[in-house]
Amino acid sequence: MKTTKVALKSIAVLAAAFALVACGAKEDAKDTAMSTSETTAASSAETKTMAELKDGTYSAESAPDDRGFKIVHSITVKDGKITESKFDYEDKDGKMKSENEEYNKMMSEKAGVSAKEAIEKLNAGLVEKQDVAAVEVVSGATHTSEDFKKSTEALLVAAEKGDTAKVMLDK
């Protein structure tokens, strides 16, 4: 009798484990399929966008945040390619966050990367990759990376239209 109970419990545990593994595999396959199709769609959209950029200099800025910094970003497009990206944050006195030694030292100590380093990597990544989706998030500067991607996307829309009027970003 005791052996039968142990055997039944073992079968029940194995059945439950099998069910969980099977469900997890289906979800993983579903997530992978969605990720692949989403990536393909995003890549197609990016390729299309990049192919249609009109030459010019495009700029964007946001309202100041709680600390008094606003996003300032410009890109230059030549022969349909991004040749320059200048992303930074500007305070009310017109001083750039990437040039603020005190802020850079503090950020580097806390996050392992300074604002200057993060901003340089993001700007260089965009010119190198020509695809905002391919620009890597800078570890320790997630918020800056998100702001960079958001402002770049807005600038690419303007460059696609050839609209050189300043783009006002929502923060």
ZIRASUL-V578207 format. One record per residue. NEAR is the number of other ideal C-beta (glycine too) atoms within 10 Angstrom. Layout:
near
NEAR
NEAR
This chain:
near
5
6
7
8
9
10
10
10
10
10
10
10
10
10
10
10
10
10
10
10
10
10
10
10
10
10
10
10
10
10
10
10
10
10
10
10
10
10
11
10
10
13
13
10
11
17
12
10
16
19
10
13
23
14
13
14
15
27
17
22
18
21
10
15
13
6
9
11
22
16
23
20
26
18
25
17
22
12
7
13
13
24
13
13
23
14
24
23
25
18
15
9
6
7
14
16
22
20
12
18
9
7
19
19
11
13
21
16
9
9
17
11
17
22
24
19
18
27
25
15
20
25
22
12
20
24
15
12
15
17
18
22
13
13
22
10
16
20
12
16
22
12
9
25
20
11
21
27
17
18
24
25
14
19
26
22
14
21
25
17
13
13
13
13
9
13
18
10
19
7
13
